[in-house]
Amino acid sequence: EHSTELIYNEIAYPLVEGVTEGYNGTIFAYGQTGSGKSFTMQGVVDPSAQKGIIPRAFEHIFESVQCAENAKFLVRASYLEIYNEDIRDLLGADTKQKLE
């Protein structure tokens, strides 16, 4: 019943702030098929109020990087799916390829 904006602000925002300070961060979405994990993480582009956690986090990170002075950043991200004991990289060239 909560918006992705509220979820981001309460859960992910503090985590992403820590990431911009040099800490590793992980958001783990777990639940039954059809429970809304993908929607919560990805959302939809329009309306912007329904953007997911991932696009909000990317905006947050890159705004912080852009505003930072006298600092270098290395940004790495992964988006993995674990389903029926198979792992897939959803940001990879072939999202159907299983990882070892």
Secondary structure, DSSP 8 states (H G I E B T S, - for coil): ---HHHHIIIIIHHHHHHHHTT----------TTSSHHHHHHB-SSSGGGB-HHHHHHHHHHHHHHH--S---------EEEETTEEEETTSS-TTSEE-
